[in-house]
Amino acid sequence: MTRSSTDKGAAGEDIAVRYLRGLGYKILDRNVRLSRFEIDIVCRDGECLVFVEVKHSPSGRFGHPATWIDDRKRQHLRQAAEAYLAAHQIDNTEVRFDAITIQKGAVEHFPNAFQ
């Protein structure tokens, strides 16, 4: 029996949350849906609000998960972040986009992965 992509994604996000908490990040939200976009994790690194995209490849068969965050995905994440900031009436705060990849159990963190 194979696990669904939703189950794999949730497992990857659980790993990412544990990793981020270990770094001292404060998790604010998970799986935030804004219109047709989704943000995997919203957290704080000190005063910085961080939007995190998680890519999980248990087998590693389809290349490095970081390559799955293409220009279109980055644009969707930016739009989702703008919607999140507006919905929560957040302004005048430092914001960044991180990526976390999990491949064959190895976690890689890319702070400030894109702008």
C-alpha positions in Angstrom: 0.0 0.0 0.0 1.4 3.4 -0.9 0.9 6.6 1.0 -0.9 9.4 -0.6 0.9 12.6 -1.6 -1.1 14.4 1.2 0.2 11.9 3.8 3.8 12.3 2.5 3.4 16.1 2.6 2.1 16.1 6.1 4.9 13.8 7.2 7.5 16.2 5.6 5.9 19.2 7.3 6.0 17.4 10.7 9.7 16.8 10.2 10.2 20.5 9.2 8.3 21.8 12.2 10.4 19.7 14.6 13.5 20.9 12.8 12.4 24.6 13.0 11.4 24.3 16.7 14.9 22.8 17.4 16.3 26.0 15.9 14.2 28.1 18.2 11.6 29.2 15.6 8.1 29.9 16.9 5.5 28.1 14.7 2.4 30.3 14.1 0.5 28.5 11.4 0.5 25.4 9.2 -1.2 24.6 5.9 -2.7 28.1 5.5 -5.0 28.3 2.6 -5.5 31.7 1.0 -7.6 31.7 -2.1 -6.0 29.1 -4.4 -2.6 29.3 -2.7 -1.2 27.5 0.4 1.6 28.2 2.8 3.1 25.2 4.4 4.5 26.8 7.5 4.4 30.4 8.9 6.8 31.0 11.8 8.9 33.6 13.5 12.7 33.6 13.6 13.2 36.3 16.2 11.4 39.3 14.9 11.4 38.0 11.3 8.2 36.5 9.9 9.1 33.4 7.8 7.1 31.7 5.2 8.4 28.2 4.7 7.9 25.9 1.7 8.4 22.2 2.4 9.3 19.6 -0.2 9.6 16.0 0.8 11.0 13.2 -1.3 11.1 10.0 0.7 12.7 8.0 -2.2 14.7 10.7 -3.9 13.6 9.4 -7.3 12.6 12.7 -8.9 15.6 14.9 -8.4 16.4 17.2 -5.5 13.2 18.6 -4.0 14.6 22.2 -4.1 14.3 22.1 -7.9 10.5 21.6 -7.5 10.2 25.2 -6.3 10.1 26.8 -9.7 9.3 30.4 -10.7 5.6 29.8 -10.7 5.6 28.3 -7.2 7.7 31.2 -5.9 5.2 33.6 -7.4 2.3 31.8 -5.7 4.1 31.8 -2.4 4.7 35.6 -2.7 1.0 36.1 -3.4 0.0 33.9 -0.5 2.3 35.8 1.8 0.8 39.1 0.7 -2.6 37.7 1.4 -1.5 36.4 4.8 0.0 39.8 5.8 -3.2 41.6 4.7 -5.5 39.1 6.5 -3.5 39.4 9.7 -3.0 43.2 9.3 0.8 42.8 9.6 3.0 45.5 8.2 6.4 47.0 9.0 7.9 43.6 9.8 10.8 41.8 8.2 9.6 38.9 6.0 11.6 36.1 4.3 11.0 32.9 2.4 12.7 29.7 3.5 12.7 26.3 1.9 13.1 23.0 3.7 13.7 19.8 1.8 13.6 16.3 3.1 15.1 13.7 0.9 15.7 10.1 2.1 15.4 11.4 5.7 18.0 14.2 5.3 16.8 17.7 6.1 18.2 20.7 4.3 17.2 24.2 5.3 17.6 27.1 2.8 17.0 30.4 4.7 16.1 33.3 2.5 15.7 30.8 -0.4 14.2 33.5 -2.6 12.6 37.0 -2.5 
